[in-house]
Amino acid sequence: MPEELAWFLEVLIAGLLSGVMYSLVALGFVLIFKASGVFNFAQGAMVLFAALTFARFLEMGINFWFAAAITLFIMVVLAVIIERVMLRPLVAQPVIILFMATIGLNYFLEGLAQGVWDTQVHALDLGIEDVPWQSVMDATNILISLFDVWAAVICGALVVMLAYFFQKGRIGRALRAVADDNQAAMSVGIPLQLIWAIVWAAAGLVALVAGALWGQRLGVQFSISLVALKALPVLILGGFNSIAGAIIGGLIIGAAEKLAEVYLGPIIGGGIEAWFAYLIAMLFLMVRPQGLFGEKIIERV
Amino acid sequence: MNVSDPILELENISLSFGAVHALADVSFSIYPGEVLAIIGPNGAGKTTMLNVINGVYHPSEGKINYKGQARARMRPHQTAVQGIARTFQNVALFKGMNTVDNIMTGRNLKMNTNILLQALYWGPAQREEAVHREAVEKVIDFLEIEAVRKTVVGRLPFGLQKRVELGRALAAEPEILLLDEPMAGMNLEEKEDMCRFVLDVNEEFGTTIVLIEHDMSVVMDISDRVVVLDYGRKISEGTPDEVRGDQRVIDAYLGVAH
């Protein structure tokens, strides 16, 4: 294989693999958006909260799977509390009110996470080594990080599972119904509260997996909550209410920013990776504001 | 009609929002299989009454008996479980979903495979989906909306949206169907269609129907009994003919000379 091509593929694959992780974070937003029409500002704080809790349990010497299970349990309890305390009193309120509530929740969770635990950087070891994939390296001379591959496999599996769960049949329909009209959904016997609790619990699971994977990469610390910001361009590209959109959008953003960094970087200066995704999102908004797969906005006049 | 016991009894229902007495000491009964109209001038408390029956509001005083049993405080999805379905004054459909999916949501309570099977959408869950899909197709045939089966309902004209909304309520196979101004905003032809459907539902399925309507000719044509509200109080109750001749009703609608 020519060296040029191998290099291109290496960059592309690295981009796609990190894109899968963006998809996962974006999916956390999509689930809640689909079920309540609300952009959950607190998703990043949930990632921090889950990762920090998990890391501290591991530091206490608790068995890996047990620590994961307790953290997941805490995230589910958190979802139920959020539904009870925050969402239930706000039923049938305008979406902007709920959005403001999630901003409040964001700061509360950030404070709670760092108050209960601490503000230090914690190492998190998932037992996946960050080494090149040797056999691929030998055969094609393309360097692929094994950690990236594993992370992508885990995220991919979770994304497929959730997509299936929330799109097919009765649950998928109930979810869309709740998002469309609370009152009407209750009138046909859909238990709004249960659906919301399920969705927030799923978003908690997503936060835990995303937090753990990014946590090993970057160390568990406050800045991990900012990965949520990477989900924004993904959502704009894919559409806020599309699970497929979150997946495809994540892949496109992941690949595009890596390729831009490598090929455009030398021309217009480095550090493109940090803002290129937002540029794509902005251009995309002008052409197709509902995103690639978003439900078309229908306005009767 | 009135020989059997009431399916729903409302006893001395009062409800206030702050200083506004939306309902004051209203009592009446709903009998199985009847078409009962609730009428009254604007602001009489008709929709509030429907919301009380549906569980959206809880009366501050009074009792509700359903099939002879005192009903506890309930949320709308619980009254749905008990067999009460409704439509809304301003149409509350799931606008982003198509006609079939909208009506499918009405089958929600009839579906009972567990959540895990639902999640996997496998085996029983898939078969169940097919069974309910069939029931939905029957509703679609009944309401003559085959032409718009796959249309996103947000795009449909208002008259058809109302019909789809009726379909969603029917799909639940309710015992009591609450219709909040089913003919509002419709042209004459659409009104006639809607009247026909309401009567057909009542006759073919024996569904008890409680409706709010402003069009008096419609009310007089299709209802068995009429309850008249004014300023949150019940001022009259009886057959359409009895109500039409009631001086208090005439005063409420036309005003009284002081």
Interface residues (C-beta under 8 A of the other chain):
Chain A: Y164 F165 K168 G169 R170 I171 R173 A174 R176 A177 D180 D181 Q183 A184 A185 M186 S187 V188 G189 I190 P191 L192 E295 I298 R300
Chain B: N54 V56 R75 P76 H77 A80 V81 A85 R86 F88 A92 L93 F94 K95 G96 M97 D101 M104 T105 G106 N108 L109 M111 I115 Q118 A119 L120 Y121 A125 Q126 E129 V152 G154 R155 R168 A169 A172
